[in-house]
Amino acid sequence: MAGPVVVGVDGSTPSLQAAGWAAREAGLRGAPLHIVYVTLRWPYYVPLVPQPARWASEAEAAARAVIDQAMVYARAGRPHLAVSAEIVDGGAEEALVAAARGAQLLVVGSRGRGGFAKLLLGSVSRYLTARAPCPVAVVRQPGAGDRGEIAVGVTGHPDQEPVLDFAFHEAALRHARLRAVHAWTHPVATGPGDMQPLVYDVDGIGAEEARLLAESIAGRRENFPDVTLTERVVREHPAKALIDASMETDLVVIGAHTGMSSWVGGLGATAHAVLHHACAPVIVVRH
């Protein structure tokens, strides 16, 4: 049996919207949905401040109320979807990473109850996209509707195969068009002694980047013949190109790698920017 789609909820509006979005994903995949709520217990290391008598019972009641809300969002229009729920103790980050083991997809809202209005990407979602054992969907807003198209960022690097496989599979599940976006900027020096030409052939470089995109996705046309593919090569920073694409699509799929000096809080700079500013849900597939 295929693994479930797991969604973390905390009662905030973004997390409840994420539950509804995750339920749709589960339905598309023919997978069960598993809702996880992480509750905080009274810290054992605060001996001078005893736990209030009703702390445990009230925390349990609050957790059940959140689960009930999430169930309503998840089952809306999907009465036959298999949905389970779990209340776990501990830190949200570690608990959700553990819950995602064996899952097809982990879904979270962009920020929870502790988020500031201008902090668009919460610490939990940022942590999970860097460390979860499966692809992670961050639902900043559910999207403007069914446009029938998703976008994937294509770097042309050989380690991006899992990202492209996931994007094509997602498009096939949704019966959606797939927009492959490859962005490039003018050559820049990578270090001391790396001299770049003062004048270069923009058209020539653009043609080379288009060839790179075509080669990156060529083999998948045969594997996914029903997916309508469009190729988009733009002279732009990759983050801006993908944010622009998010304004016209239902979903953006991006990759993120580990061990890079360009990481920002555990994510590459491009992935970090897209997660902060995309206008549609974003799925991060780690290389």
Secondary structure, 3 states (H helix, E strand, C coil): CCCCEEEEECCCHHHHHHHHHHHHHHHHHCCCEEEEEEECCCCCCCCCCCCCCCHHHHHHHHHHHHHHHHHHHHHCCCCCCCEEEEEEECCHHHHHHHHCCCCCEEEEECCCCCCCCCCCCCHHHHHHHHHCCCCEEEECCCCCCCCCEEEEECCCCHHHHHHHHHHHHHHHHHCCEEEEEEEECCCCCCCCCCCCCCCCCHHHHHHHHHHHHHHHHCCHHHHCCCCCEEEEEEECCHHHHHHHHHCCCCEEEEEECCCCCCCECCECHHHHHHHHHCCCCEEEEEC
